[in-house]
Amino acid sequence: MTDGTPAAKAAMNPAASAREIKALAHPLRLRILRLCGLNELTNKQLADRLGQDPGTMLYHVRQLLSTGFLEQGDVRTGESGALEKPYRSTGRSWHLDTALDDAGSNGPLAPIDALREELAESGPRALASLSRFVLHLSKTDADDLISRIYGILKEYTATDTARAGEPTYGGMFVLHRSPD
């Protein structure tokens, strides 16, 4: 486990740069990453799956390609015999607890919006767990909580390929300071 310091967190998941945060500041791009993390998909497959125009989808795919979050897979022959260019997630990990000021007003909320869209698409029976909590924490306590949760997530992500045949779960951990 890490000690919860910014340096320890950076060693586990490097902080996204301002350019990377901007690329991740759109819920559609986060959904593209999730889908391309499960299967290699073409621009058309992504557009069909996410209900978007192929031109719009290509714009978002290019943003993710240019920042290294997506890469092109091997060209393949599709069902109609045409050549297809699939994309896959590079699997890069990131966290958004730094440089958020450079992301614009929607940057920090894009992952929440993407998760909300995925939950709505999956339906109410897909939710395995939901916890909402309020805690009184010192800075040290908050850092410790984050470090411990990151440690558990790191254990599971490091061994994920061993469970490739199991159902896929998504999730998010958000810890924020209350406005009051």
mmCIF file of the C-alpha atoms, coordinates in Angstrom:
data_MODEL
# 
_entry.id   MODEL 
# 
loop_
_atom_site.group_PDB 
_atom_site.id 
_atom_site.type_symbol 
_atom_site.label_atom_id 
_atom_site.label_alt_id 
_atom_site.label_comp_id 
_atom_site.label_asym_id 
_atom_site.label_entity_id 
_atom_site.label_seq_id 
_atom_site.pdbx_PDB_ins_code 
_atom_site.Cartn_x 
_atom_site.Cartn_y 
_atom_site.Cartn_z 
_atom_site.occupancy 
_atom_site.B_iso_or_equiv 
_atom_site.pdbx_formal_charge 
_atom_site.auth_seq_id 
_atom_site.auth_comp_id 
_atom_site.auth_asym_id 
_atom_site.auth_atom_id 
_atom_site.pdbx_PDB_model_num 
ATOM 1   C CA . MET A 1 1   ? 0.000   0.000   0.000   1.00 0.00 ? 1   MET A CA 1 
ATOM 2   C CA . THR A 1 2   ? 1.056   3.558   -0.513  1.00 0.00 ? 2   THR A CA 1 
ATOM 3   C CA . ASP A 1 3   ? 1.344   6.185   2.144   1.00 0.00 ? 3   ASP A CA 1 
ATOM 4   C CA . GLY A 1 4   ? -1.333  8.470   0.630   1.00 0.00 ? 4   GLY A CA 1 
ATOM 5   C CA . THR A 1 5   ? 1.047   11.268  -0.281  1.00 0.00 ? 5   THR A CA 1 
ATOM 6   C CA . PRO A 1 6   ? 0.767   12.852  -3.735  1.00 0.00 ? 6   PRO A CA 1 
ATOM 7   C CA . ALA A 1 7   ? 4.081   11.210  -4.712  1.00 0.00 ? 7   ALA A CA 1 
ATOM 8   C CA . ALA A 1 8   ? 2.820   7.772   -3.670  1.00 0.00 ? 8   ALA A CA 1 
ATOM 9   C CA . LYS A 1 9   ? -0.426  8.236   -5.602  1.00 0.00 ? 9   LYS A CA 1 
ATOM 10  C CA . ALA A 1 10  ? 1.490   9.449   -8.655  1.00 0.00 ? 10  ALA A CA 1 
ATOM 11  C CA . ALA A 1 11  ? 3.637   6.328   -8.572  1.00 0.00 ? 11  ALA A CA 1 
ATOM 12  C CA . MET A 1 12  ? 0.486   4.196   -8.633  1.00 0.00 ? 12  MET A CA 1 
ATOM 13  C CA . ASN A 1 13  ? -1.471  6.224   -11.204 1.00 0.00 ? 13  ASN A CA 1 
ATOM 14  C CA . PRO A 1 14  ? 0.309   9.143   -12.830 1.00 0.00 ? 14  PRO A CA 1 
ATOM 15  C CA . ALA A 1 15  ? -1.575  12.420  -12.653 1.00 0.00 ? 15  ALA A CA 1 
ATOM 16  C CA . ALA A 1 16  ? -3.165  13.354  -15.927 1.00 0.00 ? 16  ALA A CA 1 
ATOM 17  C CA . SER A 1 17  ? -1.671  16.388  -17.668 1.00 0.00 ? 17  SER A CA 1 
ATOM 18  C CA . ALA A 1 18  ? -3.897  19.361  -18.484 1.00 0.00 ? 18  ALA A CA 1 
ATOM 19  C CA . ARG A 1 19  ? -4.145  18.139  -22.106 1.00 0.00 ? 19  ARG A CA 1 
ATOM 20  C CA . GLU A 1 20  ? -5.066  14.624  -20.978 1.00 0.00 ? 20  GLU A CA 1 
ATOM 21  C CA . ILE A 1 21  ? -7.620  15.971  -18.511 1.00 0.00 ? 21  ILE A CA 1 
ATOM 22  C CA . LYS A 1 22  ? -9.200  17.990  -21.303 1.00 0.00 ? 22  LYS A CA 1 
ATOM 23  C CA . ALA A 1 23  ? -9.414  14.818  -23.412 1.00 0.00 ? 23  ALA A CA 1 
ATOM 24  C CA . LEU A 1 24  ? -11.039 13.024  -20.472 1.00 0.00 ? 24  LEU A CA 1 
ATOM 25  C CA . ALA A 1 25  ? -13.401 15.917  -19.703 1.00 0.00 ? 25  ALA A CA 1 
ATOM 26  C CA . HIS A 1 26  ? -16.195 14.573  -21.892 1.00 0.00 ? 26  HIS A CA 1 
ATOM 27  C CA . PRO A 1 27  ? -18.486 11.728  -20.771 1.00 0.00 ? 27  PRO A CA 1 
ATOM 28  C CA . LEU A 1 28  ? -18.667 10.296  -24.301 1.00 0.00 ? 28  LEU A CA 1 
ATOM 29  C CA . ARG A 1 29  ? -14.887 9.878   -24.416 1.00 0.00 ? 29  ARG A CA 1 
ATOM 30  C CA . LEU A 1 30  ? -14.931 8.059   -21.096 1.00 0.00 ? 30  LEU A CA 1 
ATOM 31  C CA . ARG A 1 31  ? -17.613 5.724   -22.418 1.00 0.00 ? 31  ARG A CA 1 
ATOM 32  C CA . ILE A 1 32  ? -15.485 5.108   -25.545 1.00 0.00 ? 32  ILE A CA 1 
ATOM 33  C CA . LEU A 1 33  ? -12.548 4.174   -23.310 1.00 0.00 ? 33  LEU A CA 1 
ATOM 34  C CA . ARG A 1 34  ? -14.675 1.775   -21.285 1.00 0.00 ? 34  ARG A CA 1 
ATOM 35  C CA . LEU A 1 35  ? -16.084 0.066   -24.384 1.00 0.00 ? 35  LEU A CA 1 
ATOM 36  C CA . CYS A 1 36  ? -12.677 -0.138  -26.079 1.00 0.00 ? 36  CYS A CA 1 
ATOM 37  C CA . GLY A 1 37  ? -11.241 -1.561  -22.880 1.00 0.00 ? 37  GLY A CA 1 
ATOM 38  C CA . LEU A 1 38  ? -13.575 -4.531  -23.265 1.00 0.00 ? 38  LEU A CA 1 
ATOM 39  C CA . ASN A 1 39  ? -13.342 -5.105  -27.042 1.00 0.00 ? 39  ASN A CA 1 
ATOM 40  C CA . GLU A 1 40  ? -11.640 -3.635  -30.065 1.00 0.00 ? 40  GLU A CA 1 
ATOM 41  C CA . LEU A 1 41  ? -14.300 -1.538  -31.800 1.00 0.00 ? 41  LEU A CA 1 
ATOM 42  C CA . THR A 1 42  ? -14.413 0.448   -35.015 1.00 0.00 ? 42  THR A CA 1 
ATOM 43  C CA . ASN A 1 43  ? -15.591 4.027   -35.249 1.00 0.00 ? 43  ASN A CA 1 
ATOM 44  C CA . LYS A 1 44  ? -18.892 2.810   -36.750 1.00 0.00 ? 44  LYS A CA 1 
ATOM 45  C CA . GLN A 1 45  ? -19.406 0.217   -34.017 1.00 0.00 ? 45  GLN A CA 1 
ATOM 46  C CA . LEU A 1 46  ? -18.793 2.888   -31.389 1.00 0.00 ? 46  LEU A CA 1 
ATOM 47  C CA . ALA A 1 47  ? -21.173 5.315   -33.120 1.00 0.00 ? 47  ALA A CA 1 
ATOM 48  C CA . ASP A 1 48  ? -23.900 2.655   -33.328 1.00 0.00 ? 48  ASP A CA 1 
ATOM 49  C CA . ARG A 1 49  ? -23.414 1.525   -29.738 1.00 0.00 ? 49  ARG A CA 1 
ATOM 50  C CA . LEU A 1 50  ? -23.420 5.044   -28.296 1.00 0.00 ? 50  LEU A CA 1 
ATOM 51  C CA . GLY A 1 51  ? -26.082 6.493   -30.619 1.00 0.00 ? 51  GLY A CA 1 
ATOM 52  C CA . GLN A 1 52  ? -23.779 9.061   -32.187 1.00 0.00 ? 52  GLN A CA 1 
ATOM 53  C CA . ASP A 1 53  ? -23.024 10.297  -35.678 1.00 0.00 ? 53  ASP A CA 1 
ATOM 54  C CA . PRO A 1 54  ? -19.838 8.629   -37.059 1.00 0.00 ? 54  PRO A CA 1 
ATOM 55  C CA . GLY A 1 55  ? -18.254 12.039  -37.705 1.00 0.00 ? 55  GLY A CA 1 
ATOM 56  C CA . THR A 1 56  ? -18.821 13.126  -34.118 1.00 0.00 ? 56  THR A CA 1 
ATOM 57  C CA . MET A 1 57  ? -17.481 9.815   -32.905 1.00 0.00 ? 57  MET A CA 1 
ATOM 58  C CA . LEU A 1 58  ? -14.346 10.141  -35.048 1.00 0.00 ? 58  LEU A CA 1 
ATOM 59  C CA . TYR A 1 59  ? -13.619 13.552  -33.507 1.00 0.00 ? 59  TYR A CA 1 
ATOM 60  C CA . HIS A 1 60  ? -13.749 12.069  -29.997 1.00 0.00 ? 60  HIS A CA 1 
ATOM 61  C CA . VAL A 1 61  ? -11.740 8.986   -30.995 1.00 0.00 ? 61  VAL A CA 1 
ATOM 62  C CA . ARG A 1 62  ? -9.015  11.247  -32.419 1.00 0.00 ? 62  ARG A CA 1 
ATOM 63  C CA . GLN A 1 63  ? -8.843  13.189  -29.146 1.00 0.00 ? 63  GLN A CA 1 
ATOM 64  C CA . LEU A 1 64  ? -8.235  9.939   -27.277 1.00 0.00 ? 64  LEU A CA 1 
ATOM 65  C CA . LEU A 1 65  ? -5.713  8.702   -29.861 1.00 0.00 ? 65  LEU A CA 1 
ATOM 66  C CA . SER A 1 66  ? -3.696  11.925  -29.668 1.00 0.00 ? 66  SER A CA 1 
ATOM 67  C CA . THR A 1 67  ? -3.347  11.656  -25.886 1.00 0.00 ? 67  THR A CA 1 
ATOM 68  C CA . GLY A 1 68  ? -2.454  7.967   -25.860 1.00 0.00 ? 68  GLY A CA 1 
ATOM 69  C CA . PHE A 1 69  ? -5.620  6.667   -24.214 1.00 0.00 ? 69  PHE A CA 1 
ATOM 70  C CA . LEU A 1 70  ? -6.653  4.781   -27.378 1.00 0.00 ? 70  LEU A CA 1 
ATOM 71  C CA . GLU A 1 71  ? -4.596  3.019   -30.012 1.00 0.00 ? 71  GLU A CA 1 
ATOM 72  C CA . GLN A 1 72  ? -5.480  1.526   -33.352 1.00 0.00 ? 72  GLN A CA 1 
ATOM 73  C CA . GLY A 1 73  ? -5.681  -2.254  -33.460 1.00 0.00 ? 73  GLY A CA 1 
ATOM 74  C CA . ASP A 1 74  ? -4.755  -4.424  -36.424 1.00 0.00 ? 74  ASP A CA 1 
ATOM 75  C CA . VAL A 1 75  ? -6.692  -3.709  -39.605 1.00 0.00 ? 75  VAL A CA 1 
ATOM 76  C CA . ARG A 1 76  ? -9.216  -6.484  -40.174 1.00 0.00 ? 76  ARG A CA 1 
ATOM 77  C CA . THR A 1 77  ? -11.773 -7.559  -42.726 1.00 0.00 ? 77  THR A CA 1 
ATOM 78  C CA . GLY A 1 78  ? -15.336 -6.834  -41.655 1.00 0.00 ? 78  GLY A CA 1 
ATOM 79  C CA . GLU A 1 79  ? -18.482 -8.850  -42.331 1.00 0.00 ? 79  GLU A CA 1 
ATOM 80  C CA . SER A 1 80  ? -19.088 -7.014  -45.618 1.00 0.00 ? 80  SER A CA 1 
ATOM 81  C CA . GLY A 1 81  ? -15.513 -7.655  -46.772 1.00 0.00 ? 81  GLY A CA 1 
ATOM 82  C CA . ALA A 1 82  ? -14.418 -4.045  -46.230 1.00 0.00 ? 82  ALA A CA 1 
ATOM 83  C CA . LEU A 1 83  ? -11.276 -3.274  -44.235 1.00 0.00 ? 83  LEU A CA 1 
ATOM 84  C CA . GLU A 1 84  ? -11.947 -2.029  -40.705 1.00 0.00 ? 84  GLU A CA 1 
ATOM 85  C CA . LYS A 1 85  ? -9.736  -0.097  -38.297 1.00 0.00 ? 85  LYS A CA 1 
ATOM 86  C CA . PRO A 1 86  ? -10.628 -1.070  -34.742 1.00 0.00 ? 86  PRO A CA 1 
ATOM 87  C CA . TYR A 1 87  ? -9.531  0.853   -31.677 1.00 0.00 ? 87  TYR A CA 1 
ATOM 88  C CA . ARG A 1 88  ? -8.635  -0.397  -28.225 1.00 0.00 ? 88  ARG A CA 1 
ATOM 89  C CA . SER A 1 89  ? -7.917  1.244   -24.925 1.00 0.00 ? 89  SER A CA 1 
ATOM 90  C CA . THR A 1 90  ? -4.243  1.413   -24.045 1.00 0.00 ? 90  THR A CA 1 
ATOM 91  C CA . GLY A 1 91  ? -5.212  0.641   -20.466 1.00 0.00 ? 91  GLY A CA 1 
ATOM 92  C CA . ARG A 1 92  ? -3.508  3.756   -19.158 1.00 0.00 ? 92  ARG A CA 1 
ATOM 93  C CA . SER A 1 93  ? -4.534  4.556   -15.625 1.00 0.00 ? 93  SER A CA 1 
ATOM 94  C CA . TRP A 1 94  ? -5.105  8.089   -14.474 1.00 0.00 ? 94  TRP A CA 1 
ATOM 95  C CA . HIS A 1 95  ? -6.534  10.050  -11.613 1.00 0.00 ? 95  HIS A CA 1 
ATOM 96  C CA . LEU A 1 96  ? -8.138  13.455  -11.638 1.00 0.00 ? 96  LEU A CA 1 
ATOM 97  C CA . ASP A 1 97  ? -7.124  14.846  -8.279  1.00 0.00 ? 97  ASP A CA 1 
ATOM 98  C CA . THR A 1 98  ? -4.545  17.177  -9.800  1.00 0.00 ? 98  THR A CA 1 
ATOM 99  C CA . ALA A 1 99  ? -4.648  19.913  -12.456 1.00 0.00 ? 99  ALA A CA 1 
ATOM 100 C CA . LEU A 1 100 ? -8.453  20.095  -12.387 1.00 0.00 ? 100 LEU A CA 1 
ATOM 101 C CA . ASP A 1 101 ? -8.398  23.858  -12.791 1.00 0.00 ? 101 ASP A CA 1 
ATOM 102 C CA . ASP A 1 102 ? -7.003  23.324  -16.294 1.00 0.00 ? 102 ASP A CA 1 
ATOM 103 C CA . ALA A 1 103 ? -9.834  20.965  -17.292 1.00 0.00 ? 103 ALA A CA 1 
ATOM 104 C CA . GLY A 1 104 ? -12.594 23.554  -17.368 1.00 0.00 ? 104 GLY A CA 1 
ATOM 105 C CA . SER A 1 105 ? -15.813 23.477  -15.406 1.00 0.00 ? 105 SER A CA 1 
ATOM 106 C CA . ASN A 1 106 ? -16.967 20.085  -16.726 1.00 0.00 ? 106 ASN A CA 1 
ATOM 107 C CA . GLY A 1 107 ? -13.663 18.224  -16.338 1.00 0.00 ? 107 GLY A CA 1 
ATOM 108 C CA . PRO A 1 108 ? -14.199 16.786  -12.865 1.00 0.00 ? 108 PRO A CA 1 
ATOM 109 C CA . LEU A 1 109 ? -17.840 15.923  -13.582 1.00 0.00 ? 109 LEU A CA 1 
ATOM 110 C CA . ALA A 1 110 ? -17.330 14.055  -16.866 1.00 0.00 ? 110 ALA A CA 1 
ATOM 111 C CA . PRO A 1 111 ? -16.571 10.709  -15.169 1.00 0.00 ? 111 PRO A CA 1 
ATOM 112 C CA . ILE A 1 112 ? -19.695 11.081  -13.033 1.00 0.00 ? 112 ILE A CA 1 
ATOM 113 C CA . ASP A 1 113 ? -21.805 11.921  -16.093 1.00 0.00 ? 113 ASP A CA 1 
ATOM 114 C CA . ALA A 1 114 ? -20.355 8.926   -17.977 1.00 0.00 ? 114 ALA A CA 1 
ATOM 115 C CA . LEU A 1 115 ? -21.089 6.617   -15.052 1.00 0.00 ? 115 LEU A CA 1 
ATOM 116 C CA . ARG A 1 116 ? -24.649 7.961   -14.808 1.00 0.00 ? 116 ARG A CA 1 
ATOM 117 C CA . GLU A 1 117 ? -25.176 7.218   -18.535 1.00 0.00 ? 117 GLU A CA 1 
ATOM 118 C CA . GLU A 1 118 ? -23.739 3.702   -18.139 1.00 0.00 ? 118 GLU A CA 1 
ATOM 119 C CA . LEU A 1 119 ? -25.971 2.997   -15.123 1.00 0.00 ? 119 LEU A CA 1 
ATOM 120 C CA . ALA A 1 120 ? -29.053 4.213   -16.995 1.00 0.00 ? 120 ALA A CA 1 
ATOM 121 C CA . GLU A 1 121 ? -28.138 2.010   -19.973 1.00 0.00 ? 121 GLU A CA 1 
ATOM 122 C CA . SER A 1 122 ? -27.496 -1.032  -17.759 1.00 0.00 ? 122 SER A CA 1 
ATOM 123 C CA . GLY A 1 123 ? -30.768 -0.737  -15.841 1.00 0.00 ? 123 GLY A CA 1 
ATOM 124 C CA . PRO A 1 124 ? -31.581 -0.816  -12.126 1.00 0.00 ? 124 PRO A CA 1 
ATOM 125 C CA . ARG A 1 125 ? -30.798 -4.509  -11.642 1.00 0.00 ? 125 ARG A CA 1 
ATOM 126 C CA . ALA A 1 126 ? -27.186 -3.997  -12.768 1.00 0.00 ? 126 ALA A CA 1 
ATOM 127 C CA . LEU A 1 127 ? -26.257 -2.036  -9.642  1.00 0.00 ? 127 LEU A CA 1 
ATOM 128 C CA . ALA A 1 128 ? -24.258 -4.350  -7.356  1.00 0.00 ? 128 ALA A CA 1 
ATOM 129 C CA . SER A 1 129 ? -23.670 -1.843  -4.557  1.00 0.00 ? 129 SER A CA 1 
ATOM 130 C CA . LEU A 1 130 ? -24.131 1.825   -3.744  1.00 0.00 ? 130 LEU A CA 1 
ATOM 131 C CA . SER A 1 131 ? -22.758 3.580   -0.694  1.00 0.00 ? 131 SER A CA 1 
ATOM 132 C CA . ARG A 1 132 ? -23.271 7.217   0.159   1.00 0.00 ? 132 ARG A CA 1 
ATOM 133 C CA . PHE A 1 133 ? -21.459 8.459   3.215   1.00 0.00 ? 133 PHE A CA 1 
ATOM 134 C CA . VAL A 1 134 ? -20.427 11.534  5.156   1.00 0.00 ? 134 VAL A CA 1 
ATOM 135 C CA . LEU A 1 135 ? -17.303 11.375  7.317   1.00 0.00 ? 135 LEU A CA 1 
ATOM 136 C CA . HIS A 1 136 ? -15.349 13.799  9.457   1.00 0.00 ? 136 HIS A CA 1 
ATOM 137 C CA . LEU A 1 137 ? -11.734 13.396  8.328   1.00 0.00 ? 137 LEU A CA 1 
ATOM 138 C CA . SER A 1 138 ? -8.492  15.210  8.867   1.00 0.00 ? 138 SER A CA 1 
ATOM 139 C CA . LYS A 1 139 ? -6.249  15.655  5.823   1.00 0.00 ? 139 LYS A CA 1 
ATOM 140 C CA . THR A 1 140 ? -4.195  12.707  7.096   1.00 0.00 ? 140 THR A CA 1 
ATOM 141 C CA . ASP A 1 141 ? -7.327  10.550  7.497   1.00 0.00 ? 141 ASP A CA 1 
ATOM 142 C CA . ALA A 1 142 ? -8.537  11.463  3.995   1.00 0.00 ? 142 ALA A CA 1 
ATOM 143 C CA . ASP A 1 143 ? -5.129  10.631  2.502   1.00 0.00 ? 143 ASP A CA 1 
ATOM 144 C CA . ASP A 1 144 ? -5.129  7.307   4.365   1.00 0.00 ? 144 ASP A CA 1 
ATOM 145 C CA . LEU A 1 145 ? -8.627  6.401   3.141   1.00 0.00 ? 145 LEU A CA 1 
ATOM 146 C CA . ILE A 1 146 ? -7.710  7.252   -0.452  1.00 0.00 ? 146 ILE A CA 1 
ATOM 147 C CA . SER A 1 147 ? -4.469  5.288   -0.215  1.00 0.00 ? 147 SER A CA 1 
ATOM 148 C CA . ARG A 1 148 ? -6.182  2.202   1.176   1.00 0.00 ? 148 ARG A CA 1 
ATOM 149 C CA . ILE A 1 149 ? -8.924  2.227   -1.452  1.00 0.00 ? 149 ILE A CA 1 
ATOM 150 C CA . TYR A 1 150 ? -6.370  2.808   -4.244  1.00 0.00 ? 150 TYR A CA 1 
ATOM 151 C CA . GLY A 1 151 ? -4.385  -0.144  -2.866  1.00 0.00 ? 151 GLY A CA 1 
ATOM 152 C CA . ILE A 1 152 ? -7.394  -2.463  -3.100  1.00 0.00 ? 152 ILE A CA 1 
ATOM 153 C CA . LEU A 1 153 ? -8.225  -1.224  -6.602  1.00 0.00 ? 153 LEU A CA 1 
ATOM 154 C CA . LYS A 1 154 ? -4.602  -1.705  -7.667  1.00 0.00 ? 154 LYS A CA 1 
ATOM 155 C CA . GLU A 1 155 ? -4.687  -5.331  -6.448  1.00 0.00 ? 155 GLU A CA 1 
ATOM 156 C CA . TYR A 1 156 ? -7.789  -6.056  -8.500  1.00 0.00 ? 156 TYR A CA 1 
ATOM 157 C CA . THR A 1 157 ? -6.696  -4.212  -11.645 1.00 0.00 ? 157 THR A CA 1 
ATOM 158 C CA . ALA A 1 158 ? -3.290  -5.930  -11.589 1.00 0.00 ? 158 ALA A CA 1 
ATOM 159 C CA . THR A 1 159 ? -4.958  -9.360  -11.685 1.00 0.00 ? 159 THR A CA 1 
ATOM 160 C CA . ASP A 1 160 ? -7.920  -8.501  -13.914 1.00 0.00 ? 160 ASP A CA 1 
ATOM 161 C CA . THR A 1 161 ? -6.759  -10.490 -16.957 1.00 0.00 ? 161 THR A CA 1 
ATOM 162 C CA . ALA A 1 162 ? -6.965  -13.674 -14.874 1.00 0.00 ? 162 ALA A CA 1 
ATOM 163 C CA . ARG A 1 163 ? -10.721 -13.071 -14.564 1.00 0.00 ? 163 ARG A CA 1 
ATOM 164 C CA . ALA A 1 164 ? -11.340 -12.152 -18.211 1.00 0.00 ? 164 ALA A CA 1 
ATOM 165 C CA . GLY A 1 165 ? -14.176 -14.692 -18.579 1.00 0.00 ? 165 GLY A CA 1 
ATOM 166 C CA . GLU A 1 166 ? -16.149 -13.279 -15.646 1.00 0.00 ? 166 GLU A CA 1 
ATOM 167 C CA . PRO A 1 167 ? -18.866 -10.584 -15.923 1.00 0.00 ? 167 PRO A CA 1 
ATOM 168 C CA . THR A 1 168 ? -17.596 -7.025  -16.240 1.00 0.00 ? 168 THR A CA 1 
ATOM 169 C CA . TYR A 1 169 ? -18.185 -4.528  -13.434 1.00 0.00 ? 169 TYR A CA 1 
ATOM 170 C CA . GLY A 1 170 ? -17.531 -0.816  -13.505 1.00 0.00 ? 170 GLY A CA 1 
ATOM 171 C CA . GLY A 1 171 ? -17.237 1.560   -10.618 1.00 0.00 ? 171 GLY A CA 1 
ATOM 172 C CA . MET A 1 172 ? -15.973 4.819   -9.321  1.00 0.00 ? 172 MET A CA 1 
ATOM 173 C CA . PHE A 1 173 ? -14.558 6.107   -6.058  1.00 0.00 ? 173 PHE A CA 1 
ATOM 174 C CA . VAL A 1 174 ? -15.115 9.785   -5.364  1.00 0.00 ? 174 VAL A CA 1 
ATOM 175 C CA . LEU A 1 175 ? -14.150 11.542  -2.165  1.00 0.00 ? 175 LEU A CA 1 
ATOM 176 C CA . HIS A 1 176 ? -14.998 15.222  -2.012  1.00 0.00 ? 176 HIS A CA 1 
ATOM 177 C CA . ARG A 1 177 ? -14.970 17.883  0.627   1.00 0.00 ? 177 ARG A CA 1 
ATOM 178 C CA . SER A 1 178 ? -18.458 19.083  1.528   1.00 0.00 ? 178 SER A CA 1 
ATOM 179 C CA . PRO A 1 179 ? -19.237 22.734  0.882   1.00 0.00 ? 179 PRO A CA 1 
ATOM 180 C CA . ASP A 1 180 ? -20.425 23.301  4.480   1.00 0.00 ? 180 ASP A CA 1 
# 
